[in-house]
Amino acid sequence: MSSFQLVGLSPSHFAPLFALFPEELSRLGAVRVKATSAPGFPCRISLADAELGEELLLLPFEHQPENSPYRASGPIFIRIGAAQRTLPIGEVPEYVSLRLISLRAYDRSHVIIAAEVSAGTEVGAEIKRQFENPLVSYIHLHNAKRGCFSCLVRRAPKPGGET
């Protein structure tokens, strides 16, 4: 049975954006916001919801940059100073389990070969089921209601470094 690991985005691309003025952010399609509810502002770097009053950026992000018919972008929240989180193997955080999730399974050509919508509490089982197909290279999770990219799911490394 294949296991999995959820991976947050690297903060390196986003860190300089927090120093920009509102006009500069606007030219990038981004805005500075404060979390007005918790949960409700899921950070794609830390894979955790922001706390009430925390500062975030809401910006467009190309989550599927590969040369494929499925190339795509969408809005994401990122928290200032967030550290990239790679979860322990097989762990599904509250960030995911609280939401209705769309799972999109991609092959090595970056083409969707399977897709499901799952209650967040069932996502772990659905990820494992998708990875039973050896053609599935990786999975993207999206928040189903708004369609926003949530995170990358990769096959967990096996002992010896193989996936």
C-alpha positions in Angstrom: 0.0 0.0 0.0 1.4 3.4 -1.0 1.7 6.1 1.6 1.8 9.8 1.1 3.1 13.1 2.3 1.5 16.6 2.1 3.9 19.4 1.2 3.5 23.2 1.7 4.8 25.8 -0.8 8.3 27.2 -0.4 8.2 30.6 1.3 11.3 31.9 -0.7 9.2 33.1 -3.7 6.7 34.9 -1.5 8.9 36.5 1.3 9.8 39.7 -0.8 6.1 40.3 -1.5 5.4 41.3 2.1 7.6 44.4 1.8 5.6 45.7 -1.2 3.3 48.7 -0.9 -0.4 48.2 -1.7 -0.1 49.7 -5.2 2.8 47.3 -6.0 0.8 44.3 -4.7 -2.2 45.5 -6.8 -0.1 45.3 -10.0 0.6 41.7 -9.2 -3.1 41.0 -8.5 -2.4 40.6 -4.8 -3.9 42.2 -1.6 -2.9 42.3 2.0 -5.5 40.9 4.4 -6.0 40.1 8.0 -7.7 36.9 9.1 -11.2 37.7 10.3 -12.1 34.2 11.2 -10.4 31.0 12.3 -10.4 28.8 10.5 -11.0 30.5 7.2 -7.6 31.7 6.0 -5.6 28.6 5.0 -1.9 29.3 4.5 -0.4 27.3 1.6 3.1 27.5 3.1 2.5 26.3 6.7 -0.6 24.1 5.8 -2.4 25.7 8.8 -5.1 28.2 9.1 -4.1 31.7 10.2 -5.1 32.9 13.6 -7.6 35.7 14.0 -5.9 39.0 13.2 -2.9 37.5 11.5 -1.6 39.2 8.3 -1.7 37.3 5.0 -1.4 38.0 1.3 -4.1 36.8 -1.0 -2.5 36.4 -4.5 -2.7 34.4 -7.7 -0.4 31.4 -7.8 0.4 29.1 -10.7 0.0 25.8 -8.9 0.3 23.7 -12.1 3.0 25.3 -14.1 3.9 22.3 -16.3 3.4 22.3 -20.1 0.1 20.5 -20.1 -3.5 21.2 -21.0 -4.0 21.3 -17.2 -1.7 24.2 -16.6 -3.5 26.3 -14.0 -3.4 29.1 -11.4 -5.7 30.4 -8.7 -5.8 32.4 -5.5 -3.9 31.4 -2.4 -3.4 32.8 1.1 0.2 33.0 2.5 1.1 34.1 6.0 4.0 36.5 6.8 7.0 34.6 8.1 5.4 31.2 7.6 7.8 28.3 7.4 7.4 25.6 4.8 5.7 22.5 6.2 6.2 19.0 5.0 3.9 16.8 7.1 4.8 13.4 8.6 4.1 10.5 6.3 0.4 9.7 6.2 -0.7 12.8 8.2 -3.7 14.9 7.1 -3.8 18.2 9.0 -6.9 20.0 10.3 -6.2 22.5 7.5 -7.5 19.8 5.1 -9.8 17.7 7.3 -12.1 20.7 8.0 -12.9 21.2 4.4 -14.5 19.6 1.4 -11.6 18.7 -0.8 -11.1 18.0 -4.5 -8.3 15.6 -5.3 -6.7 15.7 -8.7 -4.4 12.9 -9.6 -1.7 13.6 -12.3 0.5 11.3 -14.3 4.1 11.9 -15.3 2.9 14.0 -18.3 1.0 16.3 -15.8 -2.4 15.2 -17.1 -5.2 14.5 -14.7 -6.0 10.8 -14.8 -8.4 10.7 -11.8 -10.4 13.2 -9.7 -12.6 12.9 -6.7 -14.3 15.1 -4.2 -14.1 14.0 -0.6 -15.0 15.1 2.9 -11.8 16.3 4.5 -12.0 13.5 7.1 -11.8 11.0 4.3 -9.0 12.5 2.3 -6.3 10.2 3.6 -8.1 7.1 2.5 -8.8 8.7 -0.9 -5.2 9.7 -1.4 -4.1 6.1 -0.6 -6.7 4.8 -3.0 -5.5 7.1 -5.8 -1.9 6.1 -5.2 -2.8 2.4 -5.7 -2.8 3.3 -9.4 0.9 3.2 -10.4 0.3 5.8 -13.1 -0.5 8.4 -10.5 2.7 10.5 -10.1 1.3 13.1 -7.7 -1.9 14.7 -6.4 -3.1 18.2 -6.0 -5.6 19.0 -3.3 -8.0 21.9 -3.8 -10.6 23.4 -1.5 -13.7 22.2 -3.4 -16.1 25.1 -2.6 -13.8 27.9 -3.9 -11.6 25.7 -6.0 -8.4 27.1 -4.5 -5.2 25.1 -4.6 -4.5 23.6 -1.1 -1.3 21.6 -1.4 0.8 19.0 -3.2 0.6 15.4 -2.2 3.5 13.2 -3.2 4.2 9.5 -2.7 6.1 9.1 0.5 9.7 8.2 0.2 10.4 4.5 0.9 13.4 3.4 3.0 16.4 4.0 0.8 15.0 7.1 -0.8 12.8 5.6 -3.5 9.2 6.8 -3.9 
